[in-house]
Amino acid sequence: MQGLLVSPSQQHIQSVFVNGAWTGYCSRITLILGFRFKCWIRFREVSYKVVIKGMTSSEERDILNGISGDVSPGEVVALMGPSGSGKTTLLNILGGRLTHSAVAGSVTYNDQPYSKFLKSRIGFVTQDDVLFPHLTVKETLTYAALLRLPMTLTKQQKEKRALDVIYELGLDRCQDTMIGGSFVRGVSGGERKRVCIGNEIIINPSLLFLDEPTSGLDSTTALRTVQTLQDIAEAGKTVLTTIHQPSSRLFHKFDKLIVLGKGSLLYFGKASEATDYFSTIGCSPLIAMNPAEFLLDLANGNLNDISVPPELEDRVQMENSETETRNGKPPPEVVHEYLVEAYELRLSENENKLMDPLPLDEEPKLKVLSSKRQWGASWWQQYCILFIRGIKERRYDYFSSLRITQVLSTAIILGLLWWQSDSKTSRGRQDQAGLLFFIAVFWGFFPVFTAIFTFPQERAMLSKERAADMYRLSAYFLARTTSDLPLDLILPVLFILVVYFMAGLRLSAGPFFLSMLTVFLCIVAAQGLGLAIGATLMDLKRATTLASVTVMTFMLAGGFFVERVPVFISWIRYLSFNYHTYKLLLKVQYQDMVPPLKGIQTDNGSREVGALVAMIFGYRLLAYLSLRRMKLHC
């Protein structure tokens, strides 16, 4: 067994990839990761409708209409059609990502319905490259391996598997390069797409679904990507991919083809026989044409440079002559209707063939029936992995020069304005109270508007990873909220160090560290509010608007501007973390002062601390429950 775990040499891996012969290598990976059963997919009369709500009425729209077909292991099946034809919707249904009540028909895997067991056997590559921009290629695939590969493997074996995938996909030259994003330079588009594919094939899946994996790639990179899919299928995997407008070389790489038009099935069968089928119903290209362009023109109802079937010409002549277009071609609606009817006729002739039983033993059927989830790591391991990943990803944002400059420049300006302020006179104490209130407001405002973006920005990543059962939501939430704490503490410490001594506040260890602790409690409570608002609304515009109103209200009720608040609205100040933070800072600085400043009782501050701690946990509980209710769509 130890011999099997030794990673092949880089040269051998690259030659294996270039030659497109993965079968031997994948068989060895199967021995390491465990056997992945072959999976046949059969779908019958799949339909899907959505309700579009208007201002005064609702409209029901058909997205898919009675789609049928089957996919076998070892095949690469392409879903083609114009934009809006339902390709992605069908892929999501077949991949178990869309299980809405509006879905009609049946989808079976080895003659069994979808089960949670299949989540760990399915790889799903979304159209958008959902990756963390500040992680390197190697880090991205290593974290995926640690979270998704079986618990029976050691950490070293999982890391070795990630390294093997890097060489399988030809990513060795960029393995230490950041993924990159809109504002971060990183790997190329083709490399990003291969990283996404690597994230899924790292588990050696039985089924692999890809949504337009060649979009945005040049023809050579696209061909290499599809060749990769072909090699994966040859190892006994079932591969389905949507594709928009492939080149002729790409088109001939596919084994089967599904052509959709306006949600209806226009063709299902071997890709090599597609043009022959349409020729039999009278639609042939009149000029040399890419087969994919020819099929897309038909799916759009465009018969330019394509022969018009006599039956279709007769139908148009029998109907109103106004239905003809200026160039004498039938309108797209009539062409679409004709193609759907022609395929339904063909389907009825081959109905018995569609009902043939699959070549299955009982064991593959029983595997799919299992409803038990199989996690790749324990809860604690998931938490630790996500905690470290979170710190690595966000350290660049937290320690950006802009952010550090913002905090330090604010601290220096405050220190200069309150330079060595006098705490012995009443007027000096009033000035210091203004400084303490600003500190409470600044470190209440800043974390709220940072935390608001947390879950809305990570929604796509959370949806993708949760759909693949990479981790438990509780492990993610706790890791996400606690990995910010070490980073959140550093800038406030620098801020307090500058302001505290420049402003001449109480120069003793006790008040200094208590002031630091008070600010930290305020930050964590304010951060909880931002997390709760962001997780509840999941819309940045609405969340920012609500947070602005809330923070302004808390500031006004913070005890500095208004001391005597009317009874009927006085409850607001007890919800304000600014109020409790301000009171604590005053008590720390003036605990021995007589008479008390601004009517503040010089007690030990346990009520204020208790209120802030309650906010810390209460707001986070609300955020977690909001994420629990969130519907995950990929």
N, C-alpha and C positions, 0 to 999 in steps of 0.2 A: 504493500500500500504506500509506503514511504516513497518508493520509486515513482509512483504515479503522481505524487504531489510536487515533484520537482518540475519547476517551470521550464519549458523548452527554451532553447537559446533564441535570442532575438532574431538572428539570421534565419533560423528555421521557421519561426512564426511568420516572418514577413514573406518568406517564399511560399509558405502554405497559403497566406492571404492572396498573394498575387496570382498564384495558380488557380485559385478558386476551389481548392480541394480541402474543405474543412471536415469532411466526414470522419476521417481517422482521429483528428484532434478532438472533435466533439464527442466521439465515443469515449475518449479518455476522460473528458470533462464530466460525462454522464456517470462514469464510475466514481468520480470524486463527489459530485453533487447529489447523486441519487438518480434513479431511473425516472425519466419524464415520459409518461405514457403518450402514445399517439392519440390525437383527438380529431374526430370527424365532426364537422358542423353541418347541420341540416336546418334550413329555415323555410317555412311554408306560409304563404299568404300574410306576410308581415306588412302591417299598415300602421300609420302613425298620424294623428291629427293634433293640431294645436288650436286653441281658442284665442283669437286676437280681439282684445277689448278696445273699443273705441269710446268716444265721449258719450254717445247715447245708446250704442248697441254693441253687440258682440258678434264676431264672425268666426265660423269654424273653417279651418283651412287644412286640406289634405297635404301632408308632406311626403308620405309613402303610400302606395296603393298596391297591395297584394303582391309583394316581392317574394319570389321563391327561388331556391337554389341549394347547392351543397358545396362544401369545400373539404378536400381530403389532405392528409399529411403528405408532405413532399411537393405541394403545389404553391405557386405564387399567384394569387388571384387579385386582379386589378379592378377597382370600381371606378368607372369613367362616366362622365356626364358634364354638362355645363354647370356653371355656378347656380346654386339654388335648386339643383335637381334631387337633393336628398342623400348625397354620397356620405357625408360625415354623419348624418343621422342614422343611416343604415349601419355604418361602421360602429357607432356608439351602441346601438342595440345588440349587434352581434358580439361586441366586446363586453357586454354586461354593464356598460356605463349608463345606459338609459333603460330603466325598468319602470317607467311611468305607467299609470293605469290606462293612459291613452294609447299604449302600444297593443295592437291586436295581432293575432297569428301565433305561430309557435316557432321557437328557436331551441334546438336541442344539441347537446354536446355528447357524442357517443350514445345517442338515443335517450339522453337524460336532460332534464331542465337545468338551468343555471343554478349553481350553488356557491356558497362562500369559499368552498375548497378551491374553486377555479381561480380565485383572485391571485393566489400565489403561483398559478400556472400560466397566467396570461401576462404578456408584455404589451404595453399600449403606448405608442409614441404619438403624442399630440402634434397638431399642425404647428403651433407656436413652440419655440424652443424654451421650455420652462426650466431655467437653470439659475443657480446663484452666481451672479457676475464676479464676485470677489474670491471664489474658490478656484483652485487650479483644476485641470482635467483629471489629474491623479487623485486629488482630494475628493472630487465629485464622485468618481467611480468607486473609490474606497469606501466612502460613507454609504453608498448604495449597497455595496457588498456586505458591509457590516450589519446593515439593517435588514436586508432581504434574504441573504443566503441562510440555509438551515442552521439551527442551533447546534447541530451535531458537529459542525466544522469549527475549528479553532480560529482565533483572530488572525493568526499567521496564514492559515489556509485561505481565509476570505481575502486578505490583502494580496495574496499570491494570485487568486482568481481575478481580482481587479487589474493587476498588472498584466495578466495574460490577455484580458479583453482589450487593454490598451494596445498591445502589439497585434492582436487579431484585426483591429480596425485601423491599423496604421497611424495611431495617435502618439507613437513613442517620441517623436520629435517635438511635440507640443505638450507633453504630459505635465510639465512644470509651469505652463503658461496659464494665466487667469482666463476664465471663460469669457469675461467681458460683457458689456452691455451698451446701453445708449450713451453713457458718459465715461465708460471704462474701456480702454483698448484691450482686445483679447484675441481669441482664435478666430479663424475665418468661418464663413457661413457653413461650408461643407464639413469642417471639423466640428462645429457646434452640433450639426445634425448627426454626425457619427457618435458624438458623446451621448446624445439622446438615445440613439439606438443601443449604445453600449450599456446605458442605464437599465435597459429592458432585457437584453440578451444575457446579462450577467447572471441571471437566475436560471439560465438554460430553459426557457419557457416552452410549453407545448404549443401555445398559440401566440402569434405575434401580429398585432394590429398596428398599422401606421397610417396617419392622416397626412397625405400629401408630403411625403418625405423628400421629394425633389424640388419643391417650390423654392425659388430664389437661388437655385444652384445652376452653374454652367453645365453644358451638355456632358462634358467629360466627368465631372464630379457626380452628376446625376446618374450616369451610366455605372460608375463605380459603386454608388449606393445601391442601385438595383441589383448589380452583380452580387453584392454582399447579401441581399435578401434571398437571391437564388441559391447561394451557398448554404444559407441557414435552412432553407426549405429542403435542400438535398440531404440534410442531416436528420430528416424525419419530422420537421416542424410544419405547422400549418400557418401560412403567411397570407394576410389580407391587407391590401393597401389601396387607398384612394389616390388617384393621380389625375391631374387636370389636363395637361396637354403634352404628352410624352413625345419624344422624337421617335422616328421609325425604328432606330436601333433599340430604344427602350421598349417599344411596343412588342417587339418579337421576343423579349425576355420573359414575358408573362405566359403562364400556362393556361389560365382561364380568364375570362373577361365578363364583367357585369356592366352593361350600358344602361344608364338611367336617363329619363327625360321627363321633367315635371313630376317626379315622384313615381313614375311608372316604369316597368321593366320593358326595355326594348330589345335586349339580347342577353342571354346567358349561355356560355359554352366555351369551347376552346378559342383562344385568342387568334390562332392561325386560321380559323374557319369563319371568323366574323364577317369579313368582306364577301366571302362566298355566299353566306346566308343572305346578306342584303341584296346581292346580285340575283338570287333566286326569287326575290319579291319585287324585282324591277328597279332597284336602286344601285346603279354602278357609277363609279367616277368616270367622267368624260376626259379627264386629263390625268397625267401622272401626279399622284397625290399621296401624302403621308397617310397611312391607314387611320391613325388617331385623328387627324384633321377631318378625314372623311366621316368618321363615326360621330365626331362632335358636331359637324355640320348637320348631319341627319337628326341628332338629338335636339338641335336647336330649331329643326324644321326648315333649314336652309338648303334648297335644292340647286343652288348655283353650281355649275360645273358637275352636276349629278343628274343622271337620267331620271325622267319622271315616269313611274309605272303607268301603263295604259289604264289600269283599273282606277288609278287616282285621277288621271285626266278625265275619264268618263264621269267619275263622281263629281268633279268640279263643274263639268259642263252641264250635268243634270241639275245641279243646284243653281242658285242665283249667280249670274255671271259677274256680279260685283265682288265675289269672293276671290277672284283672280287678282294677282298683283300686276304692276305695270309691265314687268318683264315676262308675263305669261306663265309664271310659276304659281302653284297653289300656295295659299297662306300657311304659316307655320302650324296653326291650330289643326288644319286639315291633315297636314303631313304627320303630325304627332298622333292624331287619331288613327290614321292608316297604319302606322308602324306598330302601335299598341295592339290593334286588331290582328295584324299579321302575326305578331309573336304569340298572342293568345291562341290563334289557330294552330300554330306549330306546337304549342304547349299541350293542347288537347290531344294532338296526334301522338305525343310522347308521354302521356299521363302515366301509363303503366311503368315506364322506365324510371320516372321520378319517385315512384313508391317502392323501388327495389330496396330490400333490407341492407343495412350497412354490414360490412365484413368484420363483425365484432365478436369477441369473446365476452364472457360475463365479467371478467376482472376489470377491463377499462370502464364498463358501465358502473360497477360498484365504486370505483375510485371517484367518479364524478358525483355520485350520490352523497359522499361524505360532506357534512355541513360544518365540520370543525375547522376553525381558522388555524393556520400554522404560522406563528410568528417567527421571525428570524432571530429575535433576541428577546431576553427577558425585559420586564418593565424597567428595571434599574439600568440595564445595559442600554436600552433605548434612550432613557433620560440622559445618561452620560454621553452617548454619541451625539445626541441632538444639542446638548449643552456646549460641547466642544465645537461642534459645527457652527453653532450660533455665534460664539465668540470670534471664531476665525472669519466669519462672513461680515460681521458688523464692526470689527475693530477699525476698519478704514473709515467708516462713516463717523464713528465716535471721535476719532483722533485726526480728523481732517483739519488742515490748517485754518480753514474758514471758521470751523466750530470753536477751535481753541482760541483764535483771535477774538471771536465774539465774546466769549466768557471772560477772558483776561482783560480785554479793553473795557468791558463793563465794570469789572472789579477795580481796575485802576482809576477810572472816572469816579466811582463811588468813594474810593479811598482819598482822592484829591478833594472832592467836595466836602467830605466829613473829616478832613485831615486833623488828627489828634483832637477830636471833639471832647468837650468838657462834660463829664458826668456828675460833677459836684453841684452845679447850679440847676435850677428848675428849667431855665431856657435851654441849657445844654442837653438836659435829659429829653426835652421835647424834640430837639433836633435828632438825637440818637434814636428816639422812637420812630421817627420817619425813616431812618436808615433800616432799622429792624423790620419795619413793615414792607419796605421795598424788597428786602431779601426774601421775605415770606411770599410776596407776590411773584418775584422773578423766578424762584424755584418752585412755584406752583404753576406758572404759565408755561415755562420752557418744557417740562416733561410731558404735559398734557398734549401739546401740539407735536411732540415727537412720537408719542405712543399711539396717537390716533392712526398713523399710517401703518402700524405694525401688521394687523390682520388683513385690511383691504389690499395691501401690496403683496402679501404672501398668500392670498386666497388661491391663486392659480396653482402655486406649488403645493399648498396644503391639500387642495382637491386632488391633484395628481397623485401625491404620495399616499394619501388616505385611501384612494380608490384602489391602490395596489397593496393595501394592508401592510405598509412599511412599518407603521408604529401605531400605538394607541394614542387617542386624542389627549388623554390626561398626561401622558409622558411628554408629548409635544408642547402642551400648554405650559406645564411646569418648567420645562427646559427653556422655552422661549421667554418666559417672564423672569426666570432667575438668572439666565445668562446675561441679561442686561444690567443686573445689579453691580457686579464688579466694575463694569464700564461706566455706570452712572455715578459711581462714588468718586472717581478720580478727578473729574473737572470741578465738582463742588468743593473738594478738598483744596484745590488750587485757588478757587474763588475765595473761600473763607480765609485761607492763609494771607491773601493779599489784603482783603477788606478789613479783617479783624484787627490787624496790627497797624495798618495805616490810619484807621478811624479811631484808634485808641480805646477800644472796648476793654472790658475787665481783663487785666493781664495776670491771669492765674490759670492753672491747668484745668481745674474743674469747670468753670464757665466756658472755657474754649471748647473742650470736648463735648460738653452738653449742648452747646450751640451747634456744633458739627452734627451731633446725633439728631437734634431737632430738625435741622435742614434735611438730613437724610430721610427722616420719617415723612416730611412734607413731600419730598421728591417721589418716594415710593407710593404714597397715597395719591398724588396727582397723576402719576403714571398709571395707576389702577383705573382712575376715571377715564383717561384717554383710551386705555385698552377696552374698557366697557363700552364707551361710545362707538369706537371703531368696529368692534365685534358685533354690536347690536345693529348698526345701520349698514355697515359694509359699503358705504358710499362716501367718498372723500368730501364732496361738496356739502352734503347734508351733515356729515359728521363735523366738519370744520365750522359750519354755521352754528350747530348746537353747542359745540365746545366754546365758541366765542361768547355766546350768551351766558353759558354756565360760568365760565371763568370770570367774566365781568361782574356777574351777580355775586359770586364768592368774594371778589375783591372789594366790592362796595360794602358787603356785609362783614368785612374782615375786622371791624372794630377800630379803624383809624379815622375814617371819614365821618362816621355817625356812631355816637356812643349810646344815645337813647333811641333805640329802634322801637316803633309801635308794636304792641303786644301781638297783634294779629299776624305780623310778618316776622317776628323775632326768631321764629324757628329756623329761618334760612341760615342764620349765622352759625348754628350748631352743625349744619351740613357742610360749612365752608372750612376746608383745610387751611386756608389763609388765616382764618380767625384763630384756630387752635394753635397754629404755628407761631403767629404773632404773640399770643398770650404766653406761650412757652418761652419765647426769646426774651420777652420782658421780665418774666419771672427769673430766668437765668441771670440776667444782667442786674436786676434791681431787687433781688430777693430779700435783702436786709434793709431796704429803704423805707423810711417812715416820713410822711404818709405815702401810701402806694400810688404809683404813677397810673393815671387814667383809670383809677378805681380797680386796678388789678389786685386781686387777693394774692398775697405771697405765700401760697401753699406749695406743696411738693409737685404740683402739676400732673398728678396721676390721672385726673379726668381728661385733660387734653391729650395725654399720651394714649389713654384708652380709646378716645374718639378717633385718633389718627390710625391706631392699629386696627380698629373696626373697619375703617374706610379701606385700609390696605387689603384686607381679606374680603370685605363685602363687594367692592368694585371688581375684584378679580373673579369672585364666584359668579357675578353677573356676566362677566366676559366669557367665562367658561361655558355657562349655560347657553349663552347666545351662540357660541360656536357649535355646541351640541345640536342646536336646532337648525343650523345652517345646512342647506341642501348642497351636497358636493356634486358639482357638474364639471366634467373635463371636456 
